[in-house]
Amino acid sequence: MKIPGFLGNKNKITKTPDQKFQSLIPKLSHWHPGLLQVTDWIITAGSVFLCLLMLPTRFPGMELLDISPNWLLIWVVAWSVKRPVISGVFAGIVLGLLQDGMTAHHPTHAISLGIVGMLTSLIQKQRFIQEDFISIALIVFGMAVVSNTIFALQLSLMGGSCGDMCFRKSEDIWTYYQRVALASAILSSLWAPVLYYPLNRWWQKMKLIRNS
């Protein structure tokens, strides 16, 4: 004798995360194109604003040697990894100028983040690394080291004066920024998926809707 309850459980089909993700596409595709574009702009700009707010914030457990994750750098990597070089460079420069507005504008962060956007786009273009959480964390780690190295180079060329900090020798600059680069790279790579995952999912939805 067959029991209906058991048969129902046996024949029940469970949707995978990808199928659930695909089921959301038709709902968004029914939106007016103008409204959908405005929503995309709001979410993208809102994520940048959130990163700006989190940049000077020190949460418990998110500090290493008094250094917090570089959220703007993570955003630039997340944006640039699937886009052309010019788009990555432009995003890096804009976010660097925004960071300059919150901190000292000498040396500027626009150069370092612009180069980060360019290098990230080139890595994606050459398909050296597959796009998953581990590879994104590795990219963020490397780009954090590059960004801090460029910033330290600018500082050494300026004679060691940077806002409230003043270094007497170039050796002091590089000694200090070696610790900063390592701490920033570790924290930023660990927290990169927190920002990358939701943004990447949203941008994937927008791309699928535009191509449909």
FIDRENBA-413213 format. One line per 2 residues: number of its first residue (from 0); their letters; for each residue y, z, x of N, C-alpha, C. Coordinates in pm, whole numbers, plus 50000, padded with zeros to 5 digits. Each point is the difference from the previous one (the first is absolute). Example, Ala and Ser with C-alpha at 12.3 -4.5 7.8 and 13.67 -1.06 7.14 Angstrom:
<recs>
0	as	49431,50780,51319,50119,50000,49911,50120,50000,50090 ~ 50105,49928,49965,50119,50006,50082,50109,50073,49923 .
</recs>
This chain:
<recs>
0	mk	49880,50000,50085,50120,50000,49915,50125,50000,50088 ~ 50094,49913,49968,50123,49989,50076,50107,50092,49943 .
2	ip	50065,50067,50083,50106,50091,49959,50134,49929,50016 ~ 50080,49981,49895,50127,49923,50007,50097,50056,50101 .
4	gf	50002,50133,50009,50097,50060,50091,49975,49961,50144 ~ 49872,49997,50038,49967,49964,50136,50026,49852,50026 .
6	lg	49971,49917,49898,50025,49857,50016,50147,49971,50017 ~ 50081,50075,49924,50144,49978,50010,50053,50033,50138 .
8	nk	49950,50109,50058,50045,50036,50134,49951,49902,50105 ~ 49877,49944,49977,49943,49907,50096,50076,49869,50004 .
10	nk	50041,49953,49882,50066,49870,49990,50152,50007,50016 ~ 50051,50120,50014,50145,50015,50015,50046,49948,50135 .
12	it	50102,49918,49998,50053,49938,50121,50125,50075,50043 ~ 49998,50049,50120,50115,50072,50054,50087,49904,50079 .
14	kt	50130,50001,49971,50093,49911,50069,50026,50050,50141 ~ 50001,49909,50092,50035,50032,50138,50152,50013,50011 .
16	pd	50051,50063,50109,50146,50009,50018,50068,49865,49998 ~ 49934,49895,50057,50060,49867,50001,50011,49943,49859 .
18	qk	49896,50026,49916,50004,49951,49862,50108,50073,49921 ~ 50015,50129,50025,50107,50074,49933,50135,49949,50044 .
20	fq	50010,49969,50130,50126,49945,50052,50031,49865,49936 ~ 49898,49914,49984,50021,49870,49940,50037,50012,49853 .
22	sl	49948,50106,49932,50030,50016,49858,50146,50034,49974 ~ 50071,50048,50103,50141,50031,49985,50088,49876,50008 .
24	ip	49948,49892,50059,50081,49881,50021,50048,49936,49871 ~ 49910,49980,49900,50050,49937,49877,50112,50077,49932 .
26	kl	49995,50134,50006,50105,50078,49937,50135,49974,50065 ~ 50004,49998,50131,50126,49973,50069,50040,49854,49984 .
28	sh	49904,49911,49990,50032,49858,49988,50063,49966,49867 ~ 49987,50090,49901,50063,49978,49870,50147,50038,50000 .
30	wh	50044,50065,50107,50140,50038,50008,50087,49876,50020 ~ 50125,50014,49962,50096,49893,50026,50020,49987,50152 .
32	pg	50003,49878,50054,50013,49984,50146,50121,50070,50059 ~ 50112,49998,49929,50119,50067,50049,49982,50150,50007 .
34	ll	49938,50058,49897,49976,50144,49998,49901,50040,50109 ~ 49899,49915,50020,49902,50028,50104,50063,49997,50138 .
36	qv	50092,49904,50023,50067,49990,50129,50091,50119,50026 ~ 50072,50043,49895,50087,50117,50014,49917,50124,50028 .
38	td	49885,50013,49932,49912,50115,50025,49949,50001,50143 ~ 49967,49881,50051,49954,49989,50139,50111,50043,50095 .
40	wi	50122,49956,49975,50113,50040,50085,50022,50151,49995 ~ 49991,50058,49880,50024,50144,49984,49896,50081,50076 .
42	it	49873,49960,49988,49893,50073,50069,50014,49987,50151 ~ 50032,49879,50048,50015,49980,50143,50119,50078,50054 .
44	ag	50115,49988,49932,50119,50073,50045,49981,50151,49984 ~ 49931,50041,49894,49975,50142,49981,49912,50059,50108 .
46	sv	49902,49922,50048,49915,50048,50108,50079,50017,50130 ~ 50096,49908,50023,50086,50013,50119,50086,50126,49988 .
48	fl	50057,50022,49882,50084,50118,49978,49919,50128,50017 ~ 49874,49999,49953,49914,50117,50017,49972,50027,50147 .
50	cl	49979,49893,50077,49977,50016,50144,50124,50058,50069 ~ 50118,49956,49957,50123,50054,50057,50015,50149,49971 .
52	lm	49959,50041,49879,50008,50141,49965,49898,50084,50078 ~ 49883,49943,50025,49895,50074,50069,50021,50004,50150 .
54	lp	50082,49909,50052,50017,49991,50145,50050,50130,50063 ~ 50104,50066,49946,50045,50125,50063,49929,50124,49946 .
56	tr	49908,49981,49905,49933,50114,49936,49883,50046,50084 ~ 49985,50130,50012,49890,50058,50075,49909,50077,49905 .
58	fp	49886,49940,49966,49903,50065,49913,49900,50077,50085 ~ 49947,50112,49947,49898,50076,50075,49877,49914,50026 .
60	gm	49952,50002,50124,49883,49923,50037,50029,49855,50034 ~ 50127,49959,49996,50035,49861,50030,50090,49992,50123 .
62	el	49989,50098,50088,50081,50002,50121,49911,50015,50122 ~ 50042,49940,50109,49934,50014,50128,50107,49998,50107 .
64	ld	50017,50113,50069,50107,50015,50100,50136,49973,49937 ~ 50018,50049,49875,50125,49985,49925,50029,49852,49968 .
66	is	49898,49917,49998,50013,49859,49967,49925,49974,49870 ~ 50061,49924,49909,49938,49965,49873,49962,49853,50000 .
68	pn	49920,49954,49904,49964,49858,49995,50122,49911,49985 ~ 49995,49884,50062,50108,49902,49990,49973,49913,49878 .
70	wl	50049,50045,49883,49968,49933,49874,50059,49860,49993 ~ 50116,49979,50058,50059,49866,49998,49918,49903,50082 .
72	li	49948,50045,50113,49914,49914,50081,49872,49965,49923 ~ 49942,50098,49931,49881,49973,49919,50030,49896,49893 .
74	wv	50118,50011,49937,50038,49905,49896,50015,49859,50058 ~ 50062,49990,50117,50018,49869,50062,49864,49937,50032 .
76	va	49905,50079,50049,49867,49948,50029,49931,49956,49870 ~ 50008,50082,49896,49938,49965,49872,50059,49872,49943 .
78	ws	50130,49981,50014,50067,49880,49949,49966,49877,50085 ~ 49997,50014,50130,49991,49885,50090,49858,49949,50020 .
80	vk	49900,50082,49971,49863,49965,50038,49948,49878,49925 ~ 50058,49966,49886,49955,49883,49924,50113,49901,49975 .
82	rp	50105,50006,50082,50115,49914,49976,50039,49926,50128 ~ 50083,49895,49985,50044,49923,50118,50082,50085,50096 .
84	vi	50015,49948,50120,50071,50074,50105,50144,50026,49961 ~ 50069,49901,49943,50141,50016,49965,50019,50110,49897 .
86	sg	49904,50012,49907,50008,50106,49899,49980,50137,50062 ~ 49906,50011,50096,49978,50128,50067,50119,50042,50084 .
88	vf	50059,49904,50072,50117,50032,50084,50118,50043,49913 ~ 50024,49928,49890,50112,50033,49911,49983,50139,49940 .
90	ag	49878,50031,49954,49975,50133,49942,50020,50109,50104 ~ 49953,49976,50123,50017,50100,50105,50146,50025,50034 .
92	iv	50079,49893,50008,50143,50016,50031,50072,50075,49889 ~ 49972,49965,49875,50066,50067,49887,49966,50148,49996 .
94	lg	49872,50033,50015,49961,50141,49998,50051,50074,50122 ~ 50009,49930,50114,50058,50063,50118,50146,50034,49981 .
96	ll	50075,49911,49934,50141,50028,49973,50015,50116,49901 ~ 49909,50007,49903,50002,50112,49907,49972,50132,50073 .
98	qd	49907,49996,50094,49973,50121,50078,50118,50037,50088 ~ 50069,49898,50052,50121,50027,50079,50105,50072,49917 .
100	gm	50006,49966,49870,50098,50065,49912,49970,50147,49978 ~ 49871,50040,50017,49963,50140,49981,50002,50077,50131 .
102	ta	49996,49928,50113,49998,50065,50130,50113,49942,50085 ~ 49984,50003,50128,50098,49938,50090,49973,49850,50009 .
104	hh	50106,49919,50004,49983,49855,50007,50001,49948,50143 ~ 50006,50088,50097,49988,49964,50142,49899,50094,50065 .
106	pt	49884,49951,50043,49950,49863,49988,49958,49969,49857 ~ 49993,49872,49968,49965,49960,49865,49849,49994,49980 .
108	ha	49957,50030,49878,49859,49987,49964,49966,49860,49952 ~ 50102,49917,49978,49978,49866,49947,49920,49914,50097 .
110	is	50026,50017,50130,49930,49919,50101,49852,50035,50002 ~ 49970,50129,50008,49860,50043,50010,49921,49965,49874 .
112	lg	50056,50025,49881,49928,49968,49877,49992,49849,49977 ~ 50102,49927,50044,49993,49854,49990,49886,49944,50085 .
114	iv	49984,50053,50120,49890,49956,50087,49866,50044,49943 ~ 49995,50118,49939,49877,50045,49934,49960,49904,49888 .
116	gm	50098,49958,49917,49970,49904,49895,49950,49868,50054 ~ 50060,49954,50109,49959,49874,50060,49858,50008,50055 .
118	lt	49970,50105,50077,49868,50014,50061,49891,50017,49894 ~ 50030,50078,49896,49901,50019,49893,49969,49869,49930 .
120	sl	50101,49919,49972,49978,49871,49936,49920,49906,50091 ~ 50025,50005,50130,49925,49916,50094,49854,50043,50007 .
122	iq	49974,50130,49997,49862,50049,50000,49925,49948,49879 ~ 50065,50005,49883,49937,49950,49877,49980,49850,50007 .
124	kq	50098,49929,50053,49993,49855,50004,49885,49952,50088 ~ 49977,50066,50111,49892,49961,50091,49865,50057,49957 .
126	rf	50000,50087,49898,49876,50058,49946,49920,50073,50109 ~ 50071,50075,50083,49931,50078,50102,49928,50120,49938 .
128	iq	50060,50056,49896,49948,50123,49942,49987,49981,49849 ~ 49885,50039,49943,49983,49993,49856,50085,50108,49934 .
130	ed	50040,49974,49873,50091,50090,49932,49923,50105,49919 ~ 49974,50114,50058,49946,50114,49930,50073,50123,50050 .
132	fi	49960,50116,49949,50072,50122,50034,49995,50030,50149 ~ 49885,49976,50063,49987,50031,50141,50090,49909,50084 .
134	si	49999,49870,49967,50082,49907,50078,50148,50026,49977 ~ 50038,50035,49877,50141,50031,49972,50042,50123,50079 .
136	al	49913,50102,50006,50031,50120,50078,50016,49965,50148 ~ 49915,49911,50051,50009,49959,50140,50130,49923,50026 .
138	iv	50036,49912,49905,50125,49925,50015,50119,50094,50000 ~ 50002,50095,49906,50110,50097,49993,50007,50083,50128 .
140	fg	49885,50040,50053,49998,50077,50125,50065,49919,50112 ~ 49958,49876,50016,50057,49917,50106,50147,49971,49980 .
142	ma	50040,49972,49876,50140,49969,49973,50090,50122,50018 ~ 49948,50120,49974,50079,50121,50023,50028,50019,50149 .
144	vv	49900,49971,50083,50020,50007,50145,50102,49896,50044 ~ 49989,49877,49948,50095,49895,50035,50141,50036,49957 .
146	sn	50014,50051,49877,50132,50034,49947,50068,50108,50084 ~ 49927,50104,50034,50059,50108,50079,50029,49957,50143 .
148	ti	49918,49910,50054,50026,49949,50134,50129,49919,50003 ~ 50021,49915,49898,50123,49920,49993,50121,50091,49982 .
150	fa	49985,50103,49918,50111,50094,49978,50034,50073,50129 ~ 49897,50044,50074,50024,50069,50127,50064,49906,50102 .
152	lq	49961,49873,50000,50059,49903,50091,50149,49981,49970 ~ 50034,49992,49872,50142,49990,49963,50077,50123,50046 .
154	ls	49937,50116,49981,50066,50125,50037,50023,50010,50149 ~ 49904,49955,50079,50016,50003,50145,50109,49904,50046 .
156	lm	50013,49886,49934,50105,49905,50035,50139,50052,49963 ~ 50004,50089,49899,50128,50057,49958,50040,50120,50085 .
158	gg	49914,50044,50087,50033,50113,50086,49951,50133,49950 ~ 49914,50000,49897,49939,50125,49954,50073,50070,49890 .
160	sc	50104,49940,49942,50074,50065,49892,49951,49948,49866 ~ 49955,50092,49914,49948,49962,49868,50033,50110,49901 .
162	gd	50111,49991,49933,50037,50100,49900,50016,50136,50062 ~ 49918,50096,49951,50006,50137,50051,49919,50017,50128 .
164	mc	49920,49898,50039,49917,50010,50119,50069,49933,50117 ~ 49983,50058,50117,50057,49942,50121,49904,50027,50116 .
166	fr	49956,49892,50065,49907,50011,50111,50074,49972,50130 ~ 49971,50078,50101,50067,49982,50129,49938,49887,50080 .
168	ks	49870,49982,49992,49931,49900,50079,49914,49913,49910 ~ 49974,49877,50046,49912,49911,49926,49859,50056,49991 .
170	ed	49959,50075,50104,49866,50059,49997,49986,50098,49884 ~ 50109,50072,49970,49996,50094,49888,49982,49926,49867 .
172	iw	50063,49884,49989,49987,49921,49877,49856,49959,49978 ~ 49938,49944,50101,49864,49950,49986,49900,50113,49984 .
174	ty	50024,50114,50065,49911,50115,49983,50006,50051,49856 ~ 50121,50008,49945,50016,50047,49863,49938,49902,49900 .
176	yq	50029,49871,50017,49954,49903,49901,49853,49966,50014 ~ 49937,50035,50109,49854,49989,50007,49935,50096,49900 .
178	rv	50052,50122,49994,49948,50097,49903,50035,49958,49859 ~ 50124,49952,49980,50042,49957,49866,49917,49882,49952 .
180	al	49977,49903,50087,49925,49880,49962,49857,50036,49963 ~ 49936,50088,50076,49862,50036,49971,49991,50078,49869 .
182	as	50089,50098,49980,49996,50079,49877,50032,49913,49879 ~ 50100,49914,50010,50037,49913,49889,49889,49901,49969 .
184	ai	49935,49947,50104,49892,49903,49979,49881,50064,49930 ~ 49964,50121,50041,49886,50068,49938,50028,50030,49854 .
186	ls	50115,50061,49971,50032,50037,49862,50019,49878,49912 ~ 50071,49900,50050,50027,49881,49919,49871,49926,49967 .
188	sl	49908,49991,50095,49874,49931,49975,49913,50076,49900 ~ 50004,50131,50006,49921,50081,49906,50052,49990,49858 .
190	wa	50132,49992,49984,50059,49996,49867,50028,49858,49951 ~ 49972,49901,50081,50028,49861,49961,49930,49958,49871 .
192	pv	49870,50033,49978,49935,49958,49876,50065,50055,49874 ~ 50063,50117,50010,50064,50060,49882,50110,49909,49946 .
194	ly	50072,49935,50088,50107,49909,49958,49949,49857,49986 ~ 49908,49960,50087,49954,49861,50001,49919,49966,49876 .
196	yp	49910,50090,49958,49908,49968,49891,50071,49966,49869 ~ 50088,50087,49947,50064,49964,49871,50092,49879,50010 .
198	ln	50073,49986,50110,50088,49884,50015,49920,49871,50011 ~ 49894,50003,50078,49917,49881,50016,49935,49958,49869 .
200	rw	49953,50099,49922,49939,49968,49870,50102,49936,49907 ~ 50121,50052,49998,50103,49944,49912,50037,49858,50043 .
202	wq	50021,49981,50129,50038,49866,50049,49886,49900,49979 ~ 49875,50046,50004,49886,49913,49971,50004,49956,49854 .
204	km	50032,50092,49910,50011,49965,49859,50107,49894,49979 ~ 50115,50020,50061,50108,49904,49984,49961,49863,50053 .
206	kl	49929,49998,50112,49959,49872,50058,49900,49928,49911 ~ 49905,50073,49942,49901,49940,49912,50064,49945,49874 .
208	ir	50098,50073,49947,50068,49954,49879,50081,49874,50028 ~ 50069,49995,50113,50079,49882,50033,49913,49878,50025 .
210	ns	49880,50023,50055,49912,49886,50031,49914,49957,49880 ~ 50001,50082,49894,49916,49966,49884,50070,49900,49909 .
</recs>
